[in-house]
């Protein structure tokens, strides 16, 4: 896909989910938790940064007690607006609060084979194929690493995944599978080769880093150090909480928000202390524990409320948001997937989350399905159209056309209809055929989605990455593998 990507822009529909006073209460509670008990940072570099700025650091436990004043001083230094750059500048994504962009989901560990329907371990070829389909679909604005390339060495797996995406898509790449300082430095080096140097990369960040916190109230050491490397290079960096009610967070939704907010803010403040003005984003995929099994749900009213509420918090801090949307707990593209992904996407879009993650995964982000990917894009299309609302002006009131037709006529051939016919939403997967036609064929949306994905894989040729650049990137990955075994 070489044109611009689709996004929700300047919507007419809005959703009020928290009052200003309730937002201030959550913020105040978060500051109390950051000061005591604090957050765990198992990274000597992170602890050094906190200590240098006056936070209470316990080296034995890696716990940091963060003064509220330090948080409120550091956060305003983060830019409210910046751009996620793409290989193709026409597909750059301005994070300005006026767009909602859709990305693929990640990082699954199994895929449903598009030809056989069999479940299999995910591999590098899956990453390539998914990136190619995402490149074609105008609804998908950026690539999140969708599945794990389990046939690649663990220490360089994230680098192989990035190369697979850059070779098969000209859209922005965001990784959530770079977990160490060493791998992060190689990823930055690769991105700089594509951008034309480190200075060019700082101006046009073709790569962004997502790191997950460890609920409750902790971070992963390798992820922290990778984030610091990314921020040092000028790449956007985000921290995602996945706090779950009744297990890794309080059972109450407000309590979950406090825990998640503390985790995310502590990561973002660390980045601003180390590199003031570095682009950062708030990220969240909070949920509620399944009360029967204790498992991650991947859908439900709590998830939908979190999807809307978290954007209110990120707006309060004036920081872009990446929101976990879709990610149904359903095991196949069925009614459950449709309900969960529709409601989660609507709620997150209604409050204008900057980035939505993302299409294609089933079973709580474990299993990739091309069918679900295509169907999720249809859901995003529906929500996008709803968000436009109803435009009322002299032209849309259509008084002249109504007078021309009068009682008992038809608008089908009127010029006003021809002028506005394409304003109406057109389905590609909704079954609106007469019953008898459906009864004779019995095919369905899932079949159409599968065939569409197959056709894209067969015919779509992405904007090529220069073979010389590919060679350089392969050399960087090889050097990382060599360094690991020295």
C-alpha positions as CSV (number, residue, x, y, z in Angstrom):
1,X,0.0,0.0,0.0
2,X,1.7,3.2,-1.2
3,X,-0.9,5.8,-0.4
4,X,-1.9,7.4,2.9
5,X,-3.2,5.3,5.7
6,X,-6.7,5.6,7.1
7,X,-7.3,7.0,10.5
8,X,-10.1,8.5,12.6
9,X,-9.6,12.2,12.4
10,X,-11.4,15.0,14.3
11,X,-14.4,13.0,15.3
12,X,-17.8,14.5,16.0
13,X,-18.7,11.9,18.7
14,X,-17.2,12.1,22.1
15,X,-17.4,10.1,25.4
16,X,-17.1,11.4,28.9
17,X,-15.8,8.7,31.2
18,X,-14.2,10.5,34.2
19,X,-14.9,13.9,35.7
20,X,-11.9,16.3,36.2
21,X,-12.2,15.7,39.9
22,X,-12.0,11.9,39.5
23,X,-8.9,12.3,37.3
24,X,-7.2,14.4,40.0
25,X,-8.1,11.8,42.6
26,X,-6.5,9.0,40.6
27,X,-3.4,11.2,40.0
28,X,-3.1,12.0,43.7
29,X,-3.5,8.4,44.7
30,X,-0.8,7.5,42.1
31,X,1.7,10.0,43.6
32,X,1.1,8.5,47.0
33,X,1.9,5.0,45.7
34,X,5.0,6.2,43.9
35,X,6.3,7.7,47.1
36,X,5.4,4.7,49.2
37,X,5.7,1.7,48.6
38,X,7.3,2.8,45.3
39,X,8.3,0.8,42.2
40,X,10.9,-1.8,41.5
41,X,13.6,-1.0,39.0
42,X,16.0,-3.9,38.6
43,X,18.6,-2.0,36.5
44,X,21.8,-0.4,37.9
45,X,21.6,2.3,35.2
46,X,18.0,3.1,36.2
47,X,18.9,3.2,39.9
48,X,21.8,5.5,39.2
49,X,19.5,8.0,37.4
50,X,16.9,7.9,40.2
51,X,19.6,8.4,42.8
52,X,21.1,11.3,40.9
53,X,17.7,13.1,41.0
54,X,17.0,12.6,44.7
55,X,14.6,9.6,44.7
56,X,14.8,7.1,47.6
57,X,16.8,4.1,46.2
58,X,17.2,0.8,47.9
59,X,20.0,-1.0,46.1
60,X,19.3,-4.4,47.8
61,X,15.6,-4.6,46.7
62,X,15.9,-2.3,43.6
63,X,12.9,-0.4,44.9
64,X,12.6,3.3,44.3
65,X,10.4,5.7,46.2
66,X,9.7,8.6,43.9
67,X,8.8,12.1,45.3
68,X,5.6,13.5,43.8
69,X,7.3,16.8,43.0
70,X,9.9,14.9,40.9
71,X,7.0,13.4,38.8
72,X,5.2,16.7,38.3
73,X,8.5,18.4,37.3
74,X,9.6,15.7,34.8
75,X,6.4,14.8,33.0
76,X,5.8,18.3,31.4
77,X,9.1,18.0,29.6
78,X,7.7,15.2,27.4
79,X,6.5,16.4,24.0
80,X,2.7,16.4,23.6
81,X,3.0,16.1,19.8
82,X,5.4,14.3,17.5
83,X,5.4,12.1,14.5
84,X,6.0,8.3,14.0
85,X,7.9,8.3,10.7
86,X,7.6,5.7,8.0
87,X,9.8,4.5,5.1
88,X,7.3,6.1,2.9
89,X,6.8,9.7,4.2
90,X,3.2,9.7,2.9
91,X,2.5,7.2,5.7
92,X,4.0,9.2,8.5
93,X,1.7,9.3,11.6
94,X,1.4,12.6,13.5
95,X,0.5,11.9,17.1
96,X,-1.3,15.2,17.7
97,X,-4.4,14.1,19.5
98,X,-6.6,14.4,16.4
99,X,-6.0,10.9,14.9
100,X,-6.6,7.3,15.9
101,X,-4.2,4.9,14.2
102,X,-4.6,1.2,14.0
103,X,-1.7,-1.3,14.3
104,X,-1.4,-5.0,14.3
105,X,-1.4,-6.9,17.6
106,X,1.5,-8.7,19.1
107,X,3.3,-10.7,20.2
108,X,1.6,-14.1,19.5
109,X,3.2,-17.4,19.7
110,X,1.0,-19.5,17.4
111,X,-0.6,-19.0,14.0
112,X,-3.6,-20.5,12.2
113,X,-2.2,-21.6,8.8
114,X,-4.1,-19.7,6.1
115,X,-4.2,-22.7,3.8
116,X,-4.7,-25.7,6.1
117,X,-6.4,-24.1,9.1
118,X,-4.0,-25.9,11.4
119,X,-2.4,-24.4,14.5
120,X,1.4,-24.0,14.4
121,X,4.2,-22.4,16.2
122,X,4.9,-18.9,14.9
123,X,8.0,-18.3,12.8
124,X,9.8,-15.6,10.8
125,X,7.8,-16.3,7.7
126,X,4.7,-15.5,9.6
127,X,6.1,-12.1,10.5
128,X,6.9,-11.4,6.9
129,X,3.5,-12.5,5.6
130,X,1.6,-10.5,8.2
131,X,3.7,-7.3,7.5
132,X,2.9,-7.7,3.8
133,X,-0.8,-7.9,4.3
134,X,-0.6,-5.0,6.8
135,X,1.2,-3.0,4.2
136,X,-1.7,-3.5,1.8
137,X,-4.5,-2.7,4.2
138,X,-5.3,1.0,4.4
139,X,-6.8,0.5,7.8
140,X,-3.5,-0.7,9.3
141,X,-1.4,2.4,9.9
142,X,1.7,0.9,11.6
143,X,3.3,-2.5,12.3
144,X,3.6,-3.8,15.8
145,X,5.6,-7.0,15.9
146,X,2.7,-9.4,15.5
147,X,4.1,-12.9,16.4
148,X,7.4,-14.3,17.7
149,X,9.9,-15.6,15.2
150,X,10.6,-18.7,17.2
151,X,12.8,-20.2,14.5
152,X,15.4,-17.4,15.2
153,X,18.0,-17.2,18.0
154,X,16.4,-15.8,21.2
155,X,19.1,-13.1,21.6
156,X,18.5,-11.6,18.2
157,X,14.9,-12.6,17.5
158,X,13.7,-9.1,17.9
159,X,16.2,-7.9,15.2
160,X,15.1,-10.6,12.7
161,X,11.5,-9.6,13.3
162,X,12.2,-5.9,12.6
163,X,14.1,-6.8,9.4
164,X,11.2,-8.9,8.3
165,X,8.8,-6.0,8.8
166,X,11.0,-3.4,7.0
167,X,11.4,-5.7,4.0
168,X,7.7,-6.2,3.7
169,X,6.2,-2.9,4.6
170,X,6.9,0.8,4.2
171,X,4.9,1.7,7.3
172,X,6.2,2.6,10.8
173,X,7.5,-0.2,12.9
174,X,7.0,-0.6,16.6
175,X,8.6,-3.4,18.6
176,X,7.7,-4.8,21.9
177,X,10.2,-7.7,21.7
178,X,13.5,-5.9,22.3
179,X,14.5,-6.8,25.9
180,X,18.1,-5.9,26.4
181,X,20.6,-3.0,26.0
182,X,22.7,-4.9,23.4
183,X,19.7,-5.8,21.2
184,X,18.3,-2.3,21.5
185,X,21.6,-0.8,20.3
186,X,21.6,-3.1,17.3
187,X,18.0,-2.2,16.5
188,X,18.9,1.5,16.6
189,X,21.8,0.9,14.3
190,X,19.6,-0.9,11.9
191,X,17.0,1.9,11.9
192,X,19.7,4.5,11.4
193,X,20.9,2.6,8.2
194,X,17.4,2.9,6.8
195,X,17.0,6.5,7.8
196,X,20.3,7.6,6.5
197,X,22.2,8.1,9.7
198,X,21.6,8.7,13.4
199,X,20.9,12.4,13.0
200,X,18.3,11.6,10.2
201,X,16.8,8.9,12.4
202,X,16.4,11.4,15.3
203,X,14.5,13.7,12.9
204,X,12.5,10.9,11.4
205,X,12.0,8.0,13.9
206,X,11.2,5.0,11.8
207,X,11.2,2.8,14.9
208,X,9.5,3.1,18.3
209,X,10.0,0.9,21.4
210,X,7.2,-0.5,23.6
211,X,8.2,-2.0,26.9
212,X,5.9,-3.8,29.4
213,X,5.9,-3.2,33.1
214,X,5.6,-6.1,35.5
215,X,2.5,-5.7,37.6
216,X,2.2,-5.0,40.3
217,X,4.6,-2.0,40.6
218,X,7.7,-3.3,38.9
219,X,9.7,-3.2,35.7
220,X,11.9,-5.6,33.8
221,X,15.6,-4.7,34.0
222,X,16.4,-5.5,30.3
223,X,13.4,-3.7,29.1
224,X,14.3,-0.6,31.1
225,X,17.8,-0.6,29.6
226,X,16.4,-1.1,26.1
227,X,14.1,1.8,26.6
228,X,16.9,4.1,27.7
229,X,18.9,3.2,24.6
230,X,15.9,4.0,22.4
231,X,15.2,7.3,24.1
232,X,18.9,8.3,23.8
233,X,18.7,7.8,20.1
234,X,15.5,10.0,19.9
235,X,13.1,7.1,19.3
236,X,9.7,7.3,20.9
237,X,9.4,5.0,23.9
238,X,6.4,3.8,25.7
239,X,5.6,1.7,28.8
240,X,2.6,-0.6,28.9
241,X,0.8,-1.8,32.0
242,X,-1.3,-5.0,31.8
243,X,-2.5,-4.9,35.4
244,X,-5.3,-7.4,36.0
245,X,-8.1,-6.8,38.5
246,X,-8.0,-9.2,41.5
247,X,-4.6,-10.7,40.7
248,X,-1.9,-8.2,39.8
249,X,-4.0,-5.2,40.7
250,X,-6.9,-4.5,43.1
251,X,-10.3,-5.9,42.2
252,X,-11.7,-2.4,41.8
253,X,-11.3,-0.6,38.5
254,X,-10.1,2.6,40.2
255,X,-7.5,0.6,42.2
256,X,-6.3,-1.1,39.0
257,X,-5.9,2.3,37.3
258,X,-3.8,3.6,40.2
259,X,-1.4,0.6,40.0
260,X,-1.2,0.8,36.2
261,X,-0.7,4.5,36.2
262,X,2.1,4.3,38.8
263,X,3.9,1.7,36.6
264,X,3.6,3.7,33.4
265,X,4.4,7.1,34.9
266,X,7.5,5.8,36.7
267,X,8.9,4.5,33.4
268,X,8.1,7.8,31.6
269,X,9.6,9.9,34.4
270,X,12.8,7.8,34.3
271,X,13.1,8.6,30.5
272,X,12.5,12.3,31.1
273,X,15.1,12.5,33.9
274,X,17.7,10.8,31.7
275,X,16.8,12.6,28.4
276,X,14.6,15.6,29.0
277,X,12.2,16.2,26.0
278,X,12.5,12.6,24.7
279,X,9.3,11.5,22.9
280,X,7.4,9.0,25.1
281,X,3.9,7.5,25.1
282,X,1.6,6.1,27.7
283,X,0.5,2.5,26.9
284,X,-2.1,0.3,28.6
285,X,-3.9,-3.0,28.2
286,X,-5.6,-3.5,31.6
287,X,-8.1,-6.2,32.2
288,X,-9.9,-8.2,34.8
289,X,-9.0,-11.7,35.9
290,X,-11.4,-14.4,34.8
291,X,-13.1,-15.4,38.1
292,X,-13.5,-19.0,37.1
293,X,-10.0,-19.7,35.8
294,X,-7.7,-16.8,36.9
295,X,-6.8,-16.3,33.3
296,X,-6.4,-13.2,31.2
297,X,-9.8,-12.4,29.7
298,X,-9.0,-10.3,26.6
299,X,-12.5,-8.8,26.7
300,X,-15.4,-7.8,28.9
301,X,-16.9,-4.6,30.3
302,X,-13.9,-3.8,32.5
303,X,-11.6,-3.9,29.4
304,X,-13.9,-1.6,27.5
305,X,-14.0,0.9,30.4
306,X,-10.2,0.8,30.8
307,X,-9.9,1.4,27.1
308,X,-11.7,4.7,27.4
309,X,-10.4,5.8,30.8
310,X,-6.7,5.4,30.1
311,X,-6.9,8.0,27.4
312,X,-8.4,10.4,29.8
313,X,-5.3,9.9,32.0
314,X,-2.9,10.3,29.2
315,X,-4.6,13.5,28.1
316,X,-4.3,14.7,31.7
317,X,-0.5,14.2,31.4
318,X,-0.6,15.6,27.8
319,X,1.2,12.5,26.4
320,X,0.1,10.3,23.4
321,X,-1.5,6.9,24.2
322,X,-1.1,3.5,22.8
323,X,-4.2,1.5,23.8
324,X,-4.7,-2.3,23.8
325,X,-7.8,-2.8,21.7
326,X,-9.2,-5.9,20.0
327,X,-7.1,-8.8,21.5
328,X,-10.3,-10.9,21.9
329,X,-10.3,-13.9,24.2
330,X,-12.2,-15.8,21.5
331,X,-10.5,-18.9,20.0
332,X,-11.8,-18.3,16.5
333,X,-13.4,-15.4,14.5
334,X,-16.9,-15.7,16.0
335,X,-19.6,-13.7,17.7
336,X,-17.5,-13.3,20.8
337,X,-14.6,-11.9,18.8
338,X,-17.0,-9.5,17.1
339,X,-18.5,-8.2,20.3
340,X,-15.3,-7.8,22.2
341,X,-13.3,-6.2,19.4
342,X,-16.2,-3.9,18.4
343,X,-16.8,-2.6,21.9
344,X,-13.1,-2.2,22.8
345,X,-12.4,-0.4,19.6
346,X,-15.4,1.9,19.9
347,X,-14.6,2.9,23.5
348,X,-10.9,3.6,22.8
349,X,-11.7,5.5,19.6
350,X,-14.5,7.6,21.2
351,X,-11.9,9.2,23.5
352,X,-9.3,9.5,20.6
353,X,-6.6,7.1,21.7
354,X,-3.7,7.9,19.4
355,X,-2.6,4.2,18.7
356,X,-4.8,1.2,18.8
357,X,-3.3,-2.3,19.2
358,X,-4.4,-4.2,17.3
359,X,-5.7,-6.5,14.7
360,X,-5.3,-10.2,14.1
361,X,-4.8,-12.0,17.3
362,X,-7.2,-14.5,19.1
363,X,-7.1,-16.2,22.5
364,X,-6.0,-13.1,24.4
365,X,-3.2,-12.2,21.9
366,X,-1.7,-15.7,21.7
367,X,-2.9,-17.0,18.3
368,X,-2.6,-15.2,14.9
369,X,-5.5,-15.4,12.4
370,X,-5.4,-13.7,9.0
371,X,-9.2,-14.1,8.9
372,X,-9.5,-12.1,12.2
373,X,-7.1,-9.5,10.9
374,X,-9.3,-8.8,7.9
375,X,-12.5,-8.8,10.0
376,X,-10.9,-6.5,12.6
377,X,-10.2,-4.0,9.8
378,X,-13.9,-4.1,8.9
379,X,-14.7,-3.3,12.6
380,X,-12.3,-0.4,12.5
381,X,-14.0,0.8,9.3
382,X,-17.4,0.8,10.9
383,X,-16.2,2.6,14.0
384,X,-14.4,5.2,11.8
385,X,-17.6,5.9,10.0
386,X,-19.6,6.2,13.2
387,X,-17.0,8.6,14.6
388,X,-17.8,11.0,11.7
389,X,-21.2,11.7,13.2
390,X,-23.8,13.5,11.2
391,X,-22.9,16.6,9.2
392,X,-25.7,19.2,9.1
393,X,-25.4,22.0,6.6
394,X,-27.3,23.5,3.6
395,X,-26.0,20.7,1.3
396,X,-26.6,17.8,3.6
397,X,-30.2,18.9,4.5
398,X,-30.9,18.3,0.8
399,X,-34.0,20.6,0.7
400,X,-33.7,21.2,-3.1
401,X,-33.5,17.5,-3.8
402,X,-36.5,16.8,-1.5
403,X,-38.6,19.5,-3.2
404,X,-37.6,18.1,-6.7
405,X,-38.7,14.6,-5.8
406,X,-41.7,15.4,-3.7
407,X,-44.2,12.8,-2.4
408,X,-43.9,9.3,-3.7
409,X,-40.8,9.8,-5.9
410,X,-37.4,8.2,-5.8
411,X,-34.0,9.8,-5.0
412,X,-32.1,7.0,-6.8
413,X,-31.4,9.0,-10.0
414,X,-31.2,12.5,-8.6
415,X,-27.9,14.4,-8.9
416,X,-27.7,15.0,-5.2
417,X,-27.8,11.2,-4.6
418,X,-25.0,10.8,-7.2
419,X,-22.9,13.5,-5.5
420,X,-23.3,11.8,-2.0
421,X,-23.6,8.1,-2.8
422,X,-20.0,7.4,-1.9
423,X,-20.4,9.1,1.5
424,X,-22.3,6.0,2.6
425,X,-20.3,3.2,4.2
426,X,-19.8,0.1,2.1
427,X,-19.3,-3.3,3.6
428,X,-16.9,-5.9,2.3
429,X,-17.7,-8.6,4.8
430,X,-21.2,-8.0,6.1
431,X,-23.6,-10.6,4.6
432,X,-26.5,-8.6,3.1
433,X,-27.5,-11.0,0.4
434,X,-31.1,-12.3,0.1
435,X,-31.7,-15.4,2.3
436,X,-32.2,-17.7,-0.7
437,X,-28.8,-16.7,-2.2
438,X,-27.1,-17.3,1.2
439,X,-28.8,-20.6,1.6
440,X,-27.6,-21.9,-1.7
441,X,-23.9,-21.0,-1.1
442,X,-23.5,-21.0,2.8
443,X,-20.2,-19.1,2.5
444,X,-19.6,-16.5,5.1
445,X,-17.5,-13.5,6.2
446,X,-14.8,-15.7,7.6
447,X,-14.4,-17.4,4.1
448,X,-14.3,-14.0,2.4
449,X,-11.7,-12.7,4.8
450,X,-9.5,-15.8,4.3
451,X,-9.7,-15.4,0.5
452,X,-8.9,-11.7,0.7
453,X,-5.8,-12.4,2.8
454,X,-4.7,-15.1,0.4
455,X,-5.1,-12.8,-2.6
456,X,-3.1,-10.0,-0.9
457,X,-0.3,-12.5,-0.1
458,X,-0.3,-13.7,-3.7
459,X,-0.5,-10.3,-5.5
460,X,0.8,-7.4,-3.3
461,X,4.3,-6.3,-3.8
462,X,5.5,-3.9,-1.1
463,X,7.7,-0.9,-1.7
464,X,11.1,-2.5,-1.9
465,X,13.9,-1.9,0.6
466,X,17.2,-1.3,-1.1
467,X,19.1,-4.7,-1.3
468,X,22.3,-2.9,-0.2
469,X,20.5,-1.8,2.9
470,X,19.1,-5.3,3.5
471,X,22.7,-6.6,3.4
472,X,23.8,-4.0,5.9
473,X,21.0,-5.0,8.3
474,X,21.8,-8.6,7.9
475,X,25.5,-7.9,8.8
476,X,24.3,-6.0,11.9
477,X,22.2,-9.0,13.0
478,X,25.1,-11.4,12.3
479,X,27.4,-9.2,14.4
480,X,25.0,-9.3,17.3
481,X,24.9,-13.1,17.1
482,X,28.7,-13.3,17.0
483,X,29.1,-10.9,20.0
484,X,26.7,-13.1,22.0
485,X,28.8,-16.2,21.5
486,X,32.2,-14.6,22.3
